[in-house]
Amino acid sequence: MFVNRKNEKLQEQRGNSFNLIAQGTEITGDVNTSGDLRIDGQIQGNVTCTAKLVIGEEGKILGNIDCHSGEISGAVKGQIVAKDVLQLNRSASIHGDIEAMRFIVEDGASIKGKCTTSKSLGLPSHLPDVKLIAYEEPKAIAE
């Protein structure tokens, strides 16, 4: 069996905990977590999650989101930054700008805002190593 040590180390850094904000729960204020977070309730404030953020169909965020990766089926009114992949399911409703390293958007998702992909959001382990193998000065060709 092969083991990817880089992924294991990133998982340890993000944490192994799981947090749930259940349907019917309303939070006013910012939420910060290093573990996975699932939101089925409502948050009025900014959400920072250094792991995976999941917003269920009934979930609603009125504030900005900064996460490692995310899957959204509910509503967000605010800016979203995902350092890895952001998946918008068909029931997602986004009102705000989105910036992510990669997007997955299902047919039916609603986005009102600007979407940008940026490789610079990725962690160093996501970026490929670039090495210059050989370089020669260009020479003019005389006819």
N, C-alpha and C positions, 0 to 999 in steps of 0.2 A: 504494500500500500504506500502511495506517495503522499507526502505531507508538505504543504506549502507553509514554511516557517514565517514568511512575511505576513500572510493572512492571519496566522495564529497570533502573531505579535500585535497586529492591528486590532484584532478582536479583543485581546486582553486590555489594550489601551482604551477601547471604547466601553468596556465593561460588559458584564454578563447579566445585568439585571434587566427586568422587564417591568414597565410601568403602564398602568391602565387608567384612563380617565373615562369612566363609564357614562353611558347615555343617561341624561338627567342631571349630570354634574355640571355646574357652571363655575368657572374660575375667573376672577378678575385679578390680573397681575401677570408678571413674566414667569415662565416655566423653563428651568434649566435641568438637563439630565445627561448623564454619560451612558445610560443604558437605553435599550430600545423603548419606544414610547408609542402606545396606541391611544388615539383620541376618538371616542364616540360621543363625548359631551361637547361643551362649548368653552373656549378660552378667549377672553378679551385681554390680550397682552401678547408680547413676543414669546416665541418658542425657540429654544436652542437645544439641539439634540445631537450629540457627537456620535450617535449610532443611527439605527433605522427608525424613521418616523412613519407611522401609519395613521391615516385619518379615515375613519369609517364613513359610510354613506350618511349617517346622521351627525357626524363630527363637523364642527365649525370653529374656525380660528379667525378672529378679528385682530390681526397683528402680523408682524413679520416673522418669517421662519428661516432659521439657519440650521441645516442638518447635514449629516454625512450622506444619507440616502433617504428616499421617501417614496411612499405609495399613497396617493390621494384619491379617495372616492367621494369625499365630502366637499365642503365649501371653505374657501380661504379668501379673505379680503386683506391683502397686504403683499409685500414682496417676499419671494421665496429664493433662497440660495441653497443648492444641494451640491456638495463637493464631489459626489459620484453620480449615481443614476437617480432620476426622478421619473416615476411612473404616474401618469394621470389616467385613471380609469374612466369609463364612459359616463359615470355619474358625477365626475369632478366638476366643480365650478370655481374658477380662479379669477379674481379681480385684482390684478397687480402684476408687476414685472417678475419674470422668472429667469434665473441664471443657474445653469447646471452643467456638469461635465458631459452628461448624456441624457437624452429624453426618450421616453416611451409614452406615446399618446394614443389611447383607444378612441375609436370613432364614437362621437357623441360628447366628448369632454368639451367644456366651455372655457375659453381663455379670453379675457379682456385685459390685454397688456402686452408688453414686449417680451419676447423669449430670446435668450442668448445662450449659446453653448460656449464653454470656455475650458480648454484643457488645463489652464493655469490653476483652476480650482482643485485639481486632483492632488492627492498626496504624492510625495516623491516616489513611492512604490508603484504608482500607477503610470508614471511617465517612463517612456522607453529610454534606455541608455543610448546615446548617440556618440559614436566614435569616428574620428576622421582617420581613414585608413591610409590614404596617400594624397598628396597634393603636389601638383606641378604647376609652376608659373606658366601662364599662357604665352605662346611664342607666335610672333607674327609670321605669316606664311608669305614668302616672297615669290612672285611670279616671274 
